[in-house]
Amino acid sequence: MMPCIPRCAPIRRCAGRSEAAVPALLTRRFPGLQAYAPIWHAMQAFTDARTSETSDELWVVEHEPVFTLGQAGRWEHVLLPGDIPVVPVDRGGQVTYHGPGQIVAYPLIDLRRAGIGVRDFVHRIEQAIIDTLAEWNIVAVRKDGAPGVYVAGAKIGALGIRVRRGCTFHGLAFNVNMNLEPFQRINPCGFQGLQVTQMLDLGGPSGLAGVETVLIAELARQLGLKATPAEPLLTFGAGAGFANDVTVQA
């Protein structure tokens, strides 16, 4: 029997605060398939331009097929990419695949304002995926030494985080109903022979929208924020420098 993983407690807020007083997590669900690079550069610009007063945001995206290789990623883990582009990026971790049928969520969070550390932030994201899967009676766990979320040893959720000036960007990839073949063209997350799975193959739903709704709620709960829908069209100001960066491999 797989072990039961307790839910992480949400960030503790002052007693007696009304629901209206809980800080907002502006949630932007991007329609259709999105190219990877524009979203990535938009995250960078948003993070560089934000101030201590900027609301935290969550971007939820379904990407066109792409392999992304983390900052310390090794090209030897990219085996036979074929017609799928490989994009080196500024997150932690090795190589992973994004494509249709996968939920990619980018929490853009001011960790200093939230009062949580990087490791705790990663655990909370993992727990949000675990708790989302539990809504469909799918038991998922963490794995020591291999961050992410697993079901029966196969990876269903991957993470790659960057923290700049105390603020996060990049995020998580959660497999729902996709063509898993491209994962055979890489060593997923740098692990040779790592098996990858998805919700549909575990008795879960085929549609992304319902899973996205649950995942958004779980992420907001884990972060102690109130998910607030917002338009997906953004404009950005000029960015600051790249000092005080942290990358997280997952």
Secondary structure, 3 states (H helix, E strand, C coil): CCCCCCCCCCCCCCCCCCHHHCCEEEEEEEEEEECHHHHHHHHHHHHHHCCCCCCEEEEEEEECCEEEECCCCCHHHECCCCCCCEEECCCCCCEEEECCCEEEEEEECEHHHHCCCHHHHHHHHHHHHHHHHHCCCCCCECCCCCCCEEECCEEEEEEEEEEECCEEEEEEEEECCCCCHHHHHECHHHCCCCCECCCHHHCCCCCHHHHHHHHHHHHHHHHCCEEEECCCCCCCCCCCCCCCEEEEEC
